[in-house]
Amino acid sequence: MLHSCRKLRMLPEGLQFVTGLKQLCLIPLLDEHAERLKPDGGPENYKIKHIQTVSFITTSMIEELCKRRGEEVKEEDH
């Protein structure tokens, strides 16, 4: 699991060669970066397509959850 990913702009170039990696979880991940990882045309998807389980929680998902719970979202929280 990689956490505190809000400053992550792109995944490392060699990640596609880490063949033993079975699971990748990115928390929190910027929405723009999540788009780049999508299997249907995301330009960085080739780096993670060999990983069995890829999951992430985007900053907008965190904001929505906080709104539903009535909590304030601070910039440093995501």
C-alpha positions as a printed NumPy array, in Angstrom:
array([[  0.   ,   0.   ,   0.   ],
       [  1.249,   3.428,  -0.877],
       [ -0.212,   6.186,   1.227],
       [  0.205,   9.974,   1.262],
       [  0.118,   9.923,  -2.543],
       [ -1.314,  13.41 ,  -3.007],
       [  1.98 ,  14.684,  -4.437],
       [  2.408,  11.679,  -6.72 ],
       [  2.216,  12.859, -10.33 ],
       [  3.138,   9.646, -12.115],
       [  4.1  ,   6.102, -11.234],
       [  7.752,   5.085, -11.555],
       [  8.681,   4.07 , -15.087],
       [ 10.08 ,   0.684, -14.033],
       [  6.934,  -0.414, -12.205],
       [  5.816,  -2.487, -15.191],
       [  8.866,  -4.716, -14.631],
       [  8.028,  -5.518, -10.992],
       [  6.355,  -8.774, -11.938],
       [  6.092, -10.116,  -8.384],
       [  3.781,  -7.294,  -7.321],
       [  0.291,  -8.766,  -6.883],
       [ -1.554,  -5.893,  -5.2  ],
       [ -1.266,  -2.107,  -5.365],
       [ -3.311,   0.313,  -3.278],
       [ -2.851,   4.08 ,  -3.649],
       [ -4.336,   6.38 ,  -0.982],
       [ -5.161,   9.255,  -1.513],
       [ -4.697,   9.673,  -5.223],
       [ -5.422,  12.805,  -7.231],
       [ -8.368,  12.4  ,  -9.587],
       [ -6.242,  13.378, -12.585],
       [ -3.772,  10.616, -11.823],
       [ -6.523,   8.035, -11.392],
       [ -7.681,   8.928, -14.911],
       [ -4.18 ,   8.204, -16.227],
       [ -4.332,   4.683, -14.751],
       [ -7.697,   3.631, -16.201],
       [ -7.625,   0.355, -18.157],
       [ -9.636,   1.827, -21.021],
       [ -7.05 ,   4.142, -22.497],
       [ -5.231,   5.607, -19.512],
       [ -1.737,   6.557, -20.729],
       [ -0.029,   5.071, -17.654],
       [ -2.076,   1.873, -17.444],
       [  0.729,  -0.144, -19.044],
       [  2.679,   0.304, -15.791],
       [  0.069,  -1.518, -13.697],
       [ -1.84 ,  -3.824, -16.055],
       [  0.169,  -6.865, -14.868],
       [ -0.86 ,  -6.335, -11.221],
       [ -3.748,  -8.589, -10.167],
       [ -5.419,  -6.134,  -7.798],
       [ -5.145,  -2.365,  -8.16 ],
       [ -7.213,  -0.135,  -5.926],
       [ -7.166,   3.511,  -5.037],
       [ -9.126,   6.121,  -3.181],
       [ -9.169,   9.472,  -4.938],
       [ -9.239,  12.858,  -3.282],
       [-12.762,  13.459,  -4.599],
       [-13.897,  10.169,  -3.018],
       [-12.528,  11.374,   0.323],
       [-14.21 ,  14.769,  -0.074],
       [-17.548,  13.142,  -0.893],
       [-17.329,  10.819,   2.099],
       [-16.537,  13.733,   4.405],
       [-19.459,  15.743,   3.021],
       [-21.814,  12.833,   3.636],
       [-20.555,  12.544,   7.183],
       [-20.788,  16.313,   7.717],
       [-17.051,  16.72 ,   8.224],
       [-14.89 ,  19.52 ,   6.914],
       [-12.12 ,  18.588,   4.492],
       [ -8.794,  20.34 ,   4.989],
       [ -6.166,  20.531,   2.246],
       [ -3.632,  18.62 ,   4.363],
       [ -6.17 ,  15.817,   4.896],
       [ -6.015,  14.731,   1.267]])
